[in-house]
Amino acid sequence: MLGIFYITHSAVLIEDVPVMNHSIYQDGNPERIYALYNKVGYNCFIAAAIYIVFAVFSCCQLRLNKQKAYLVH
């Protein structure tokens, strides 16, 4: 959800956009801020994909261990 909000340039999340200098706010060109929003949004999507990969891996391992435990008993 955060990735979607960053990609749509939600004004509420401006505090969490990593701005190195404050001159980026003063030039009047929003494209630099939008590029930062997009970068953070893509990072959120990458983190979500990594979580999904680990969740799928964990479920596979859990299922495999349950099968082994069933075969042993």
N, CA, C and O atoms as a Tripos MOL2 file, in Angstrom:
@<TRIPOS>MOLECULE
protein
  292   291    73     0     0
PROTEIN
NO_CHARGES

@<TRIPOS>ATOM
      1 N           0.8280   -1.1940    0.0000 N.3       1 MET1
      2 CA          0.0000    0.0000    0.0000 C.3       1 MET1
      3 C           0.8760    1.2630    0.0000 C.2       1 MET1
      4 O           0.5790    2.2340   -0.6960 O.2       1 MET1
      5 N           1.9470    1.2360    0.7820 N.am      2 LEU2
      6 CA          2.8080    2.4180    0.8120 C.3       2 LEU2
      7 C           3.4160    2.7030   -0.5560 C.2       2 LEU2
      8 O           3.5330    3.8600   -0.9620 O.2       2 LEU2
      9 N           3.8010    1.6520   -1.2620 N.am      3 GLY3
     10 CA          4.3540    1.8430   -2.5930 C.3       3 GLY3
     11 C           3.3780    2.5540   -3.5080 C.2       3 GLY3
     12 O           3.7660    3.4360   -4.2730 O.2       3 GLY3
     13 N           2.1180    2.1760   -3.4320 N.am      4 ILE4
     14 CA          1.0930    2.8310   -4.2550 C.3       4 ILE4
     15 C           0.9490    4.2980   -3.8750 C.2       4 ILE4
     16 O           0.8370    5.1620   -4.7440 O.2       4 ILE4
     17 N           0.9530    4.5760   -2.5800 N.am      5 PHE5
     18 CA          0.8150    5.9650   -2.1440 C.3       5 PHE5
     19 C           2.0210    6.8090   -2.5440 C.2       5 PHE5
     20 O           1.8700    7.9830   -2.8850 O.2       5 PHE5
     21 N           3.2190    6.2210   -2.5070 N.am      6 TYR6
     22 CA          4.4000    6.9710   -2.9510 C.3       6 TYR6
     23 C           4.3640    7.2110   -4.4620 C.2       6 TYR6
     24 O           4.7040    8.3010   -4.9220 O.2       6 TYR6
     25 N           3.9600    6.2120   -5.2280 N.am      7 ILE7
     26 CA          3.9140    6.3700   -6.6850 C.3       7 ILE7
     27 C           2.8870    7.4290   -7.0880 C.2       7 ILE7
     28 O           3.0660    8.1150   -8.0930 O.2       7 ILE7
     29 N           1.8150    7.5620   -6.3080 N.am      8 THR8
     30 CA          0.8000    8.5790   -6.6200 C.3       8 THR8
     31 C           1.1360    9.9350   -6.0010 C.2       8 THR8
     32 O           0.3320   10.8650   -6.0700 O.2       8 THR8
     33 N           2.3110   10.0520   -5.4030 N.am      9 HIS9
     34 CA          2.8410   11.3100   -4.8480 C.3       9 HIS9
     35 C           1.9480   11.8790   -3.7470 C.2       9 HIS9
     36 O           1.5800   13.0530   -3.7740 O.2       9 HIS9
     37 N           1.6110   11.0430   -2.7950 N.am     10 SER10
     38 CA          0.7630   11.4660   -1.6890 C.3      10 SER10
     39 C           1.4690   12.5380   -0.8520 C.2      10 SER10
     40 O           2.6060   12.3490   -0.4180 O.2      10 SER10
     41 N           0.7950   13.6420   -0.6350 N.am     11 ALA11
     42 CA          1.3840   14.7570    0.1030 C.3      11 ALA11
     43 C           1.6140   14.4260    1.5720 C.2      11 ALA11
     44 O           2.4670   15.0380    2.2140 O.2      11 ALA11
     45 N           0.8770   13.4820    2.1050 N.am     12 VAL12
     46 CA          1.0150   13.1110    3.5190 C.3      12 VAL12
     47 C           2.3880   12.5000    3.7940 C.2      12 VAL12
     48 O           2.9020   12.6060    4.9080 O.2      12 VAL12
     49 N           2.9820   11.8650    2.7900 N.am     13 LEU13
     50 CA          4.2420   11.1540    2.9720 C.3      13 LEU13
     51 C           5.4750   12.0070    2.6690 C.2      13 LEU13
     52 O           6.5750   11.4620    2.5780 O.2      13 LEU13
     53 N           5.3320   13.3040    2.5110 N.am     14 ILE14
     54 CA          6.4640   14.1660    2.1930 C.3      14 ILE14
     55 C           7.5350   14.1260    3.2750 C.2      14 ILE14
     56 O           8.7180   14.3070    2.9860 O.2      14 ILE14
     57 N           7.1310   13.8930    4.5080 N.am     15 GLU15
     58 CA          8.0830   13.8210    5.6170 C.3      15 GLU15
     59 C           9.0260   12.6300    5.4780 C.2      15 GLU15
     60 O          10.1410   12.6640    6.0000 O.2      15 GLU15
     61 N           8.5970   11.5860    4.7860 N.am     16 ASP16
     62 CA          9.3870   10.3670    4.6670 C.3      16 ASP16
     63 C          10.1970   10.2890    3.3820 C.2      16 ASP16
     64 O          10.9010    9.3030    3.1630 O.2      16 ASP16
     65 N          10.1150   11.2940    2.5350 N.am     17 VAL17
     66 CA         10.9020   11.3210    1.3050 C.3      17 VAL17
     67 C          12.2880   11.8380    1.6570 C.2      17 VAL17
     68 O          12.4150   12.9000    2.2670 O.2      17 VAL17
     69 N          13.3430   11.0930    1.2760 N.am     18 PRO18
     70 CA         14.7020   11.4990    1.6690 C.3      18 PRO18
     71 C          15.2290   12.6620    0.8300 C.2      18 PRO18
     72 O          15.7800   12.4590   -0.2520 O.2      18 PRO18
     73 N          15.0560   13.8670    1.3330 N.am     19 VAL19
     74 CA         15.5320   15.0700    0.6510 C.3      19 VAL19
     75 C          16.8370   15.4880    1.3130 C.2      19 VAL19
     76 O          16.8870   15.7090    2.5230 O.2      19 VAL19
     77 N          17.8930   15.5950    0.5100 N.am     20 MET20
     78 CA         19.2100   15.9290    1.0700 C.3      20 MET20
     79 C          19.3740   17.4200    1.3510 C.2      20 MET20
     80 O          20.0240   17.8000    2.3250 O.2      20 MET20
     81 N          18.7960   18.2540    0.5160 N.am     21 ASN21
     82 CA         18.9050   19.6900    0.7520 C.3      21 ASN21
     83 C          17.5280   20.3260    0.5740 C.2      21 ASN21
     84 O          16.6730   19.7960   -0.1360 O.2      21 ASN21
     85 N          17.3330   21.4380    1.2120 N.am     22 HIS22
     86 CA         16.0180   22.0790    1.1820 C.3      22 HIS22
     87 C          15.8190   22.9420   -0.0540 C.2      22 HIS22
     88 O          14.7210   23.4610   -0.2570 O.2      22 HIS22
     89 N          16.8430   23.1160   -0.8880 N.am     23 SER23
     90 CA         16.6820   23.9070   -2.1020 C.3      23 SER23
     91 C          15.7720   23.2000   -3.1060 C.2      23 SER23
     92 O          15.2700   23.8260   -4.0400 O.2      23 SER23
     93 N          15.5640   21.9100   -2.9170 N.am     24 ILE24
     94 CA         14.7000   21.1550   -3.8220 C.3      24 ILE24
     95 C          13.2450   21.6450   -3.7150 C.2      24 ILE24
     96 O          12.4720   21.5260   -4.6660 O.2      24 ILE24
     97 N          12.8880   22.1940   -2.5520 N.am     25 TYR25
     98 CA         11.5320   22.7160   -2.3650 C.3      25 TYR25
     99 C          11.3680   24.1030   -2.9900 C.2      25 TYR25
    100 O          10.2540   24.4950   -3.3370 O.2      25 TYR25
    101 N          12.4570   24.8420   -3.1340 N.am     26 GLN26
    102 CA         12.3580   26.2510   -3.4810 C.3      26 GLN26
    103 C          12.4330   26.5370   -4.9820 C.2      26 GLN26
    104 O          12.1180   27.6510   -5.4010 O.2      26 GLN26
    105 N          12.8400   25.5670   -5.7980 N.am     27 ASP27
    106 CA         12.9910   25.8740   -7.2180 C.3      27 ASP27
    107 C          11.6590   25.8540   -7.9640 C.2      27 ASP27
    108 O          11.6010   26.3030   -9.1090 O.2      27 ASP27
    109 N          10.5940   25.3500   -7.3550 N.am     28 GLY28
    110 CA          9.2800   25.3650   -7.9790 C.3      28 GLY28
    111 C           9.0460   24.2460   -8.9720 C.2      28 GLY28
    112 O           7.9570   24.1490   -9.5380 O.2      28 GLY28
    113 N          10.0350   23.3980   -9.2000 N.am     29 ASN29
    114 CA          9.8960   22.2930  -10.1350 C.3      29 ASN29
    115 C           9.5840   21.0190   -9.3510 C.2      29 ASN29
    116 O          10.4470   20.5030   -8.6410 O.2      29 ASN29
    117 N           8.3560   20.5090   -9.4750 N.am     30 PRO30
    118 CA          7.9890   19.3330   -8.6780 C.3      30 PRO30
    119 C           8.5640   18.0250   -9.2120 C.2      30 PRO30
    120 O           8.4530   16.9960   -8.5470 O.2      30 PRO30
    121 N           9.1760   18.0390  -10.3950 N.am     31 GLU31
    122 CA          9.6600   16.7980  -10.9970 C.3      31 GLU31
    123 C          10.7400   16.1310  -10.1520 C.2      31 GLU31
    124 O          10.8130   14.9030  -10.1100 O.2      31 GLU31
    125 N          11.5770   16.9140   -9.4820 N.am     32 ARG32
    126 CA         12.6290   16.3110   -8.6410 C.3      32 ARG32
    127 C          12.0260   15.6310   -7.4250 C.2      32 ARG32
    128 O          12.4750   14.5550   -7.0290 O.2      32 ARG32
    129 N          11.0170   16.2450   -6.8300 N.am     33 ILE33
    130 CA         10.3300   15.6170   -5.6970 C.3      33 ILE33
    131 C           9.6010   14.3630   -6.1650 C.2      33 ILE33
    132 O           9.6240   13.3370   -5.4850 O.2      33 ILE33
    133 N           8.9480   14.4460   -7.3340 N.am     34 TYR34
    134 CA          8.2320   13.2800   -7.8580 C.3      34 TYR34
    135 C           9.1810   12.1250   -8.1350 C.2      34 TYR34
    136 O           8.8210   10.9660   -7.9280 O.2      34 TYR34
    137 N          10.3870   12.4250   -8.6010 N.am     35 ALA35
    138 CA         11.3740   11.3740   -8.8420 C.3      35 ALA35
    139 C          11.7640   10.6970   -7.5300 C.2      35 ALA35
    140 O          11.9550    9.4810   -7.4910 O.2      35 ALA35
    141 N          11.8800   11.4730   -6.4630 N.am     36 LEU36
    142 CA         12.1840   10.8900   -5.1490 C.3      36 LEU36
    143 C          11.0240   10.0380   -4.6450 C.2      36 LEU36
    144 O          11.2310    8.9560   -4.0940 O.2      36 LEU36
    145 N           9.8070   10.5300   -4.8370 N.am     37 TYR37
    146 CA          8.6240    9.7420   -4.4680 C.3      37 TYR37
    147 C           8.6330    8.4030   -5.2040 C.2      37 TYR37
    148 O           8.4060    7.3560   -4.5980 O.2      37 TYR37
    149 N           8.8940    8.4370   -6.5110 N.am     38 ASN38
    150 CA          8.9010    7.2070   -7.3020 C.3      38 ASN38
    151 C           9.9830    6.2540   -6.8350 C.2      38 ASN38
    152 O           9.7620    5.0440   -6.7740 O.2      38 ASN38
    153 N          11.1400    6.7810   -6.5080 N.am     39 LYS39
    154 CA         12.2440    5.9420   -6.0300 C.3      39 LYS39
    155 C          11.8620    5.2270   -4.7380 C.2      39 LYS39
    156 O          12.1000    4.0270   -4.5950 O.2      39 LYS39
    157 N          11.2740    5.9530   -3.8060 N.am     40 VAL40
    158 CA         10.8480    5.3490   -2.5410 C.3      40 VAL40
    159 C           9.7170    4.3450   -2.7900 C.2      40 VAL40
    160 O           9.6780    3.2890   -2.1600 O.2      40 VAL40
    161 N           8.8150    4.6660   -3.6900 N.am     41 GLY41
    162 CA          7.7270    3.7440   -4.0170 C.3      41 GLY41
    163 C           8.2460    2.4350   -4.5880 C.2      41 GLY41
    164 O           7.7800    1.3630   -4.2040 O.2      41 GLY41
    165 N           9.2130    2.5150   -5.5100 N.am     42 TYR42
    166 CA          9.7980    1.3000   -6.0790 C.3      42 TYR42
    167 C          10.5260    0.4920   -5.0160 C.2      42 TYR42
    168 O          10.4890   -0.7380   -5.0320 O.2      42 TYR42
    169 N          11.1860    1.1770   -4.0970 N.am     43 ASN43
    170 CA         11.8500    0.4680   -2.9910 C.3      43 ASN43
    171 C          10.8330   -0.2740   -2.1210 C.2      43 ASN43
    172 O          11.1080   -1.3760   -1.6460 O.2      43 ASN43
    173 N           9.6700    0.3220   -1.9140 N.am     44 CYS44
    174 CA          8.6090   -0.3560   -1.1550 C.3      44 CYS44
    175 C           8.1290   -1.6020   -1.8830 C.2      44 CYS44
    176 O           7.8920   -2.6360   -1.2590 O.2      44 CYS44
    177 N           7.9820   -1.5080   -3.2100 N.am     45 PHE45
    178 CA          7.5570   -2.6710   -3.9880 C.3      45 PHE45
    179 C           8.6070   -3.7790   -3.9540 C.2      45 PHE45
    180 O           8.2640   -4.9580   -3.8790 O.2      45 PHE45
    181 N           9.8700   -3.4060   -4.0090 N.am     46 ILE46
    182 CA         10.9440   -4.4010   -3.9350 C.3      46 ILE46
    183 C          10.9300   -5.0840   -2.5740 C.2      46 ILE46
    184 O          11.0620   -6.3050   -2.4910 O.2      46 ILE46
    185 N          10.7700   -4.3040   -1.5060 N.am     47 ALA47
    186 CA         10.7130   -4.8890   -0.1650 C.3      47 ALA47
    187 C           9.5140   -5.8200   -0.0250 C.2      47 ALA47
    188 O           9.6230   -6.8780    0.5940 O.2      47 ALA47
    189 N           8.3730   -5.4380   -0.5910 N.am     48 ALA48
    190 CA          7.1850   -6.2930   -0.5260 C.3      48 ALA48
    191 C           7.4160   -7.5940   -1.2930 C.2      48 ALA48
    192 O           6.9820   -8.6580   -0.8510 O.2      48 ALA48
    193 N           8.0940   -7.5170   -2.4370 N.am     49 ALA49
    194 CA          8.3890   -8.7250   -3.2120 C.3      49 ALA49
    195 C           9.3160   -9.6560   -2.4320 C.2      49 ALA49
    196 O           9.1400  -10.8750   -2.4550 O.2      49 ALA49
    197 N          10.2900   -9.0890   -1.7500 N.am     50 ILE50
    198 CA         11.1990   -9.9150   -0.9420 C.3      50 ILE50
    199 C          10.4280  -10.5870    0.1900 C.2      50 ILE50
    200 O          10.6560  -11.7620    0.4760 O.2      50 ILE50
    201 N           9.5240   -9.8650    0.8340 N.am     51 TYR51
    202 CA          8.6880  -10.4630    1.8870 C.3      51 TYR51
    203 C           7.8540  -11.6170    1.3260 C.2      51 TYR51
    204 O           7.7240  -12.6580    1.9710 O.2      51 TYR51
    205 N           7.2960  -11.4400    0.1430 N.am     52 ILE52
    206 CA          6.4760  -12.4930   -0.4660 C.3      52 ILE52
    207 C           7.3250  -13.7200   -0.7650 C.2      52 ILE52
    208 O           6.8990  -14.8470   -0.5130 O.2      52 ILE52
    209 N           8.5270  -13.5080   -1.3030 N.am     53 VAL53
    210 CA          9.4180  -14.6390   -1.5970 C.3      53 VAL53
    211 C           9.7380  -15.4190   -0.3290 C.2      53 VAL53
    212 O           9.6880  -16.6490   -0.3290 O.2      53 VAL53
    213 N          10.0630  -14.7180    0.7460 N.am     54 PHE54
    214 CA         10.3670  -15.3970    1.9980 C.3      54 PHE54
    215 C           9.1360  -16.0820    2.5970 C.2      54 PHE54
    216 O           9.2570  -17.1480    3.2010 O.2      54 PHE54
    217 N           7.9730  -15.4900    2.4360 N.am     55 ALA55
    218 CA          6.7520  -16.1240    2.9460 C.3      55 ALA55
    219 C           6.4560  -17.4120    2.1840 C.2      55 ALA55
    220 O           6.0940  -18.4210    2.7890 O.2      55 ALA55
    221 N           6.6080  -17.3820    0.8610 N.am     56 VAL56
    222 CA          6.3860  -18.5860    0.0630 C.3      56 VAL56
    223 C           7.4110  -19.6510    0.4330 C.2      56 VAL56
    224 O           7.0580  -20.8200    0.5900 O.2      56 VAL56
    225 N           8.6690  -19.2640    0.5730 N.am     57 PHE57
    226 CA          9.7160  -20.2020    0.9640 C.3      57 PHE57
    227 C           9.4170  -20.8080    2.3370 C.2      57 PHE57
    228 O           9.5810  -22.0130    2.5330 O.2      57 PHE57
    229 N           8.9850  -19.9830    3.2790 N.am     58 SER58
    230 CA          8.6660  -20.4770    4.6210 C.3      58 SER58
    231 C           7.4930  -21.4520    4.5910 C.2      58 SER58
    232 O           7.5190  -22.4720    5.2800 O.2      58 SER58
    233 N           6.4750  -21.1510    3.8050 N.am     59 CYS59
    234 CA          5.3240  -22.0600    3.6880 C.3      59 CYS59
    235 C           5.7330  -23.3830    3.0700 C.2      59 CYS59
    236 O           5.2730  -24.4400    3.5010 O.2      59 CYS59
    237 N           6.5950  -23.3350    2.0610 N.am     60 CYS60
    238 CA          7.0830  -24.5800    1.4530 C.3      60 CYS60
    239 C           7.8780  -25.4050    2.4550 C.2      60 CYS60
    240 O           7.7210  -26.6240    2.5170 O.2      60 CYS60
    241 N           8.7180  -24.7610    3.2280 N.am     61 GLN61
    242 CA          9.5020  -25.4630    4.2370 C.3      61 GLN61
    243 C           8.6120  -26.0380    5.3320 C.2      61 GLN61
    244 O           8.8460  -27.1510    5.8030 O.2      61 GLN61
    245 N           7.6180  -25.3030    5.7280 N.am     62 LEU62
    246 CA          6.6840  -25.7760    6.7410 C.3      62 LEU62
    247 C           5.9330  -27.0090    6.2480 C.2      62 LEU62
    248 O           5.7960  -27.9920    6.9770 O.2      62 LEU62
    249 N           5.4560  -26.9540    5.0260 N.am     63 ARG63
    250 CA          4.7420  -28.0850    4.4410 C.3      63 ARG63
    251 C           5.6670  -29.3020    4.3000 C.2      63 ARG63
    252 O           5.2550  -30.4300    4.5710 O.2      63 ARG63
    253 N           6.9040  -29.0740    3.8800 N.am     64 LEU64
    254 CA          7.8660  -30.1550    3.7270 C.3      64 LEU64
    255 C           8.1860  -30.8030    5.0770 C.2      64 LEU64
    256 O           8.2710  -32.0270    5.1740 O.2      64 LEU64
    257 N           8.3580  -29.9970    6.0960 N.am     65 ASN65
    258 CA          8.6510  -30.5290    7.4270 C.3      65 ASN65
    259 C           7.4560  -31.2860    8.0120 C.2      65 ASN65
    260 O           7.6480  -32.2740    8.7210 O.2      65 ASN65
    261 N           6.2480  -30.8490    7.7340 N.am     66 LYS66
    262 CA          5.0690  -31.5640    8.1960 C.3      66 LYS66
    263 C           4.9630  -32.9260    7.5260 C.2      66 LYS66
    264 O           4.5830  -33.9040    8.1710 O.2      66 LYS66
    265 N           5.2950  -33.0030    6.2380 N.am     67 GLN67
    266 CA          5.2600  -34.2730    5.5240 C.3      67 GLN67
    267 C           6.3080  -35.2410    6.0800 C.2      67 GLN67
    268 O           6.0380  -36.4320    6.2350 O.2      67 GLN67
    269 N           7.5050  -34.7230    6.3770 N.am     68 LYS68
    270 CA          8.5530  -35.5720    6.9390 C.3      68 LYS68
    271 C           8.1530  -36.0850    8.3200 C.2      68 LYS68
    272 O           8.3980  -37.2450    8.6480 O.2      68 LYS68
    273 N           7.5430  -35.2260    9.1220 N.am     69 ALA69
    274 CA          7.1230  -35.6200   10.4570 C.3      69 ALA69
    275 C           6.0080  -36.6760   10.3690 C.2      69 ALA69
    276 O           5.9460  -37.5870   11.1950 O.2      69 ALA69
    277 N           5.1480  -36.5510    9.3850 N.am     70 TYR70
    278 CA          4.0670  -37.5160    9.2080 C.3      70 TYR70
    279 C           4.6030  -38.8680    8.7760 C.2      70 TYR70
    280 O           4.1020  -39.9030    9.2160 O.2      70 TYR70
    281 N           5.6220  -38.8730    7.9170 N.am     71 LEU71
    282 CA          6.2040  -40.1190    7.4320 C.3      71 LEU71
    283 C           7.0090  -40.8350    8.5050 C.2      71 LEU71
    284 O           7.0850  -42.0640    8.4920 O.2      71 LEU71
    285 N           7.6040  -40.1120    9.4180 N.am     72 VAL72
    286 CA          8.4150  -40.7030   10.4830 C.3      72 VAL72
    287 C           7.5410  -41.3910   11.5100 C.2      72 VAL72
    288 O           7.9110  -42.4510   12.0150 O.2      72 VAL72
    289 N           6.4000  -40.8250   11.8290 N.am     73 HIS73
    290 CA          5.5230  -41.3940   12.8650 C.3      73 HIS73
    291 C           4.6640  -42.4140   12.2690 C.2      73 HIS73
    292 O           3.8490  -43.0190   12.9650 O.2      73 HIS73
@<TRIPOS>BOND
     1     1     2 1
     2     2     3 1
     3     3     4 2
     4     3     5 am
     5     5     6 1
     6     6     7 1
     7     7     8 2
     8     7     9 am
     9     9    10 1
    10    10    11 1
    11    11    12 2
    12    11    13 am
    13    13    14 1
    14    14    15 1
    15    15    16 2
    16    15    17 am
    17    17    18 1
    18    18    19 1
    19    19    20 2
    20    19    21 am
    21    21    22 1
    22    22    23 1
    23    23    24 2
    24    23    25 am
    25    25    26 1
    26    26    27 1
    27    27    28 2
    28    27    29 am
    29    29    30 1
    30    30    31 1
    31    31    32 2
    32    31    33 am
    33    33    34 1
    34    34    35 1
    35    35    36 2
    36    35    37 am
    37    37    38 1
    38    38    39 1
    39    39    40 2
    40    39    41 am
    41    41    42 1
    42    42    43 1
    43    43    44 2
    44    43    45 am
    45    45    46 1
    46    46    47 1
    47    47    48 2
    48    47    49 am
    49    49    50 1
    50    50    51 1
    51    51    52 2
    52    51    53 am
    53    53    54 1
    54    54    55 1
    55    55    56 2
    56    55    57 am
    57    57    58 1
    58    58    59 1
    59    59    60 2
    60    59    61 am
    61    61    62 1
    62    62    63 1
    63    63    64 2
    64    63    65 am
    65    65    66 1
    66    66    67 1
    67    67    68 2
    68    67    69 am
    69    69    70 1
    70    70    71 1
    71    71    72 2
    72    71    73 am
    73    73    74 1
    74    74    75 1
    75    75    76 2
    76    75    77 am
    77    77    78 1
    78    78    79 1
    79    79    80 2
    80    79    81 am
    81    81    82 1
    82    82    83 1
    83    83    84 2
    84    83    85 am
    85    85    86 1
    86    86    87 1
    87    87    88 2
    88    87    89 am
    89    89    90 1
    90    90    91 1
    91    91    92 2
    92    91    93 am
    93    93    94 1
    94    94    95 1
    95    95    96 2
    96    95    97 am
    97    97    98 1
    98    98    99 1
    99    99   100 2
   100    99   101 am
   101   101   102 1
   102   102   103 1
   103   103   104 2
   104   103   105 am
   105   105   106 1
   106   106   107 1
   107   107   108 2
   108   107   109 am
   109   109   110 1
   110   110   111 1
   111   111   112 2
   112   111   113 am
   113   113   114 1
   114   114   115 1
   115   115   116 2
   116   115   117 am
   117   117   118 1
   118   118   119 1
   119   119   120 2
   120   119   121 am
   121   121   122 1
   122   122   123 1
   123   123   124 2
   124   123   125 am
   125   125   126 1
   126   126   127 1
   127   127   128 2
   128   127   129 am
   129   129   130 1
   130   130   131 1
   131   131   132 2
   132   131   133 am
   133   133   134 1
   134   134   135 1
   135   135   136 2
   136   135   137 am
   137   137   138 1
   138   138   139 1
   139   139   140 2
   140   139   141 am
   141   141   142 1
   142   142   143 1
   143   143   144 2
   144   143   145 am
   145   145   146 1
   146   146   147 1
   147   147   148 2
   148   147   149 am
   149   149   150 1
   150   150   151 1
   151   151   152 2
   152   151   153 am
   153   153   154 1
   154   154   155 1
   155   155   156 2
   156   155   157 am
   157   157   158 1
   158   158   159 1
   159   159   160 2
   160   159   161 am
   161   161   162 1
   162   162   163 1
   163   163   164 2
   164   163   165 am
   165   165   166 1
   166   166   167 1
   167   167   168 2
   168   167   169 am
   169   169   170 1
   170   170   171 1
   171   171   172 2
   172   171   173 am
   173   173   174 1
   174   174   175 1
   175   175   176 2
   176   175   177 am
   177   177   178 1
   178   178   179 1
   179   179   180 2
   180   179   181 am
   181   181   182 1
   182   182   183 1
   183   183   184 2
   184   183   185 am
   185   185   186 1
   186   186   187 1
   187   187   188 2
   188   187   189 am
   189   189   190 1
   190   190   191 1
   191   191   192 2
   192   191   193 am
   193   193   194 1
   194   194   195 1
   195   195   196 2
   196   195   197 am
   197   197   198 1
   198   198   199 1
   199   199   200 2
   200   199   201 am
   201   201   202 1
   202   202   203 1
   203   203   204 2
   204   203   205 am
   205   205   206 1
   206   206   207 1
   207   207   208 2
   208   207   209 am
   209   209   210 1
   210   210   211 1
   211   211   212 2
   212   211   213 am
   213   213   214 1
   214   214   215 1
   215   215   216 2
   216   215   217 am
   217   217   218 1
   218   218   219 1
   219   219   220 2
   220   219   221 am
   221   221   222 1
   222   222   223 1
   223   223   224 2
   224   223   225 am
   225   225   226 1
   226   226   227 1
   227   227   228 2
   228   227   229 am
   229   229   230 1
   230   230   231 1
   231   231   232 2
   232   231   233 am
   233   233   234 1
   234   234   235 1
   235   235   236 2
   236   235   237 am
   237   237   238 1
   238   238   239 1
   239   239   240 2
   240   239   241 am
   241   241   242 1
   242   242   243 1
   243   243   244 2
   244   243   245 am
   245   245   246 1
   246   246   247 1
   247   247   248 2
   248   247   249 am
   249   249   250 1
   250   250   251 1
   251   251   252 2
   252   251   253 am
   253   253   254 1
   254   254   255 1
   255   255   256 2
   256   255   257 am
   257   257   258 1
   258   258   259 1
   259   259   260 2
   260   259   261 am
   261   261   262 1
   262   262   263 1
   263   263   264 2
   264   263   265 am
   265   265   266 1
   266   266   267 1
   267   267   268 2
   268   267   269 am
   269   269   270 1
   270   270   271 1
   271   271   272 2
   272   271   273 am
   273   273   274 1
   274   274   275 1
   275   275   276 2
   276   275   277 am
   277   277   278 1
   278   278   279 1
   279   279   280 2
   280   279   281 am
   281   281   282 1
   282   282   283 1
   283   283   284 2
   284   283   285 am
   285   285   286 1
   286   286   287 1
   287   287   288 2
   288   287   289 am
   289   289   290 1
   290   290   291 1
   291   291   292 2
@<TRIPOS>SUBSTRUCTURE
     1 MET1         2 RESIDUE 1 A MET
     2 LEU2         6 RESIDUE 1 A LEU
     3 GLY3        10 RESIDUE 1 A GLY
     4 ILE4        14 RESIDUE 1 A ILE
     5 PHE5        18 RESIDUE 1 A PHE
     6 TYR6        22 RESIDUE 1 A TYR
     7 ILE7        26 RESIDUE 1 A ILE
     8 THR8        30 RESIDUE 1 A THR
     9 HIS9        34 RESIDUE 1 A HIS
    10 SER10       38 RESIDUE 1 A SER
    11 ALA11       42 RESIDUE 1 A ALA
    12 VAL12       46 RESIDUE 1 A VAL
    13 LEU13       50 RESIDUE 1 A LEU
    14 ILE14       54 RESIDUE 1 A ILE
    15 GLU15       58 RESIDUE 1 A GLU
    16 ASP16       62 RESIDUE 1 A ASP
    17 VAL17       66 RESIDUE 1 A VAL
    18 PRO18       70 RESIDUE 1 A PRO
    19 VAL19       74 RESIDUE 1 A VAL
    20 MET20       78 RESIDUE 1 A MET
    21 ASN21       82 RESIDUE 1 A ASN
    22 HIS22       86 RESIDUE 1 A HIS
    23 SER23       90 RESIDUE 1 A SER
    24 ILE24       94 RESIDUE 1 A ILE
    25 TYR25       98 RESIDUE 1 A TYR
    26 GLN26      102 RESIDUE 1 A GLN
    27 ASP27      106 RESIDUE 1 A ASP
    28 GLY28      110 RESIDUE 1 A GLY
    29 ASN29      114 RESIDUE 1 A ASN
    30 PRO30      118 RESIDUE 1 A PRO
    31 GLU31      122 RESIDUE 1 A GLU
    32 ARG32      126 RESIDUE 1 A ARG
    33 ILE33      130 RESIDUE 1 A ILE
    34 TYR34      134 RESIDUE 1 A TYR
    35 ALA35      138 RESIDUE 1 A ALA
    36 LEU36      142 RESIDUE 1 A LEU
    37 TYR37      146 RESIDUE 1 A TYR
    38 ASN38      150 RESIDUE 1 A ASN
    39 LYS39      154 RESIDUE 1 A LYS
    40 VAL40      158 RESIDUE 1 A VAL
    41 GLY41      162 RESIDUE 1 A GLY
    42 TYR42      166 RESIDUE 1 A TYR
    43 ASN43      170 RESIDUE 1 A ASN
    44 CYS44      174 RESIDUE 1 A CYS
    45 PHE45      178 RESIDUE 1 A PHE
    46 ILE46      182 RESIDUE 1 A ILE
    47 ALA47      186 RESIDUE 1 A ALA
    48 ALA48      190 RESIDUE 1 A ALA
    49 ALA49      194 RESIDUE 1 A ALA
    50 ILE50      198 RESIDUE 1 A ILE
    51 TYR51      202 RESIDUE 1 A TYR
    52 ILE52      206 RESIDUE 1 A ILE
    53 VAL53      210 RESIDUE 1 A VAL
    54 PHE54      214 RESIDUE 1 A PHE
    55 ALA55      218 RESIDUE 1 A ALA
    56 VAL56      222 RESIDUE 1 A VAL
    57 PHE57      226 RESIDUE 1 A PHE
    58 SER58      230 RESIDUE 1 A SER
    59 CYS59      234 RESIDUE 1 A CYS
    60 CYS60      238 RESIDUE 1 A CYS
    61 GLN61      242 RESIDUE 1 A GLN
    62 LEU62      246 RESIDUE 1 A LEU
    63 ARG63      250 RESIDUE 1 A ARG
    64 LEU64      254 RESIDUE 1 A LEU
    65 ASN65      258 RESIDUE 1 A ASN
    66 LYS66      262 RESIDUE 1 A LYS
    67 GLN67      266 RESIDUE 1 A GLN
    68 LYS68      270 RESIDUE 1 A LYS
    69 ALA69      274 RESIDUE 1 A ALA
    70 TYR70      278 RESIDUE 1 A TYR
    71 LEU71      282 RESIDUE 1 A LEU
    72 VAL72      286 RESIDUE 1 A VAL
    73 HIS73      290 RESIDUE 1 A HIS
